[in-house]
């Protein structure tokens, strides 16, 4: 693509992102100080190459998926958050840990970008438990509070009748702390210890072993769907169906190999960033129409990634 066509594609895309209306040749001609006929010729060449389309006869032009993709990649690597945005992000995340930290990341990303956000943390049975505390909830109910090495806190309630005495609970905690193994291996380790333990402790350890496989499920945190539903595209039922499906099932955007990825189809755009979360990774996905403000979305996703990497301890 020659320099003038690249410039026209950029102008058409930015004008359409701003107005949500097809862009006329006269508008571009005025910007470039050339004739409308010259611009129409360039429009035709960009259409033939798959970058622009004409919604209907006599209308202006809008970008295609290829046009958006070409335009969006101009902003990789992204710029930095403004000082005001950084300050807002700091205030939202300050003092937050574990699940609350992840939810605030989703809140901040939506607030700063103006788009729907889904943050997903996959199940990770290779995590280790840093702290484990057992306490009685009632005469027949036991609570296990487990702090994982990524900072998440998990709680499991289990029925034990009769409930063990306090000294047995402390011994069970001690047995758990001895097992410096991933979560996936804890049940087997507890079962092995139970074989050598006295009856009450063995019963407690076996009950914990049966419950522990449930402590690291995948987690989703979301925010901002209403903001995208206020976009002009929300008048299209197909757009709304696609948006809600991706919002509720973000897996297609989450499985990415790069740190920052742009994904587009005919209706929807997604910007995905990989966030380090302890020894594992969460996926931050910003969802909006293909008429997305890509520079803003990429800057927000990148800025949050840097903030998580550099300034927050998850323990």
Number of C-alpha atoms within 10 A of each C-alpha: 10 6 8 12 15 16 14 20 26 19 18 25 27 20 18 18 20 12 12 15 13 20 21 19 23 17 16 21 17 12 11 15 10 12 13 17 12 11 22 18 12 17 24 16 15 21 18 11 13 14 24 24 21 17 11 9 6 8 14 20 26 26 28 20 22 16 22 25 19 16 20 18 15 12 15 15 12 19 14 16 18 12 9 9 16 17 11 14 23 16 11 15 20 12 11 16 19 17 17 13 19 24 20 20 26 24 22 24 28 26 19 18 24 21 26 26 30 30 28 24 21 17 14 18 16 14 18 21 23 15 14 18 17 18 15 18 14 11 12 13 15 23 17 19 17 21 18 22 19 22 19 20 18 18 15 15 16 17 16 16 11 10 18 19 11 12 10 17 21 15 14 23 17 13 16 23 15 10 16 13 15 15 20 18 17 22 20 13 18 23 19 14 18 21 13 10 13 10 11 15 22 20 18 22 28 18 18 24 18 15 15 18 15 14 19 20 13 10 13 19 18 23 22 22 19 11 15 20 19 10 14 11 19 15 11 10 10 11 18 18 12 12 24 15 11 18 21 11 14 22 14 10 23 23 11 15 9 9 13 21 19 19 15 18 14 11 17 20 24 29 24 28 29 24 24 16 21 17 11 16 16 19 25 30 33 31 31 29 24 22 23 25 17 27 18 18 26 28 21 29 27 24 22 24 19 15 15 16 14 9 10 16 14 16 14
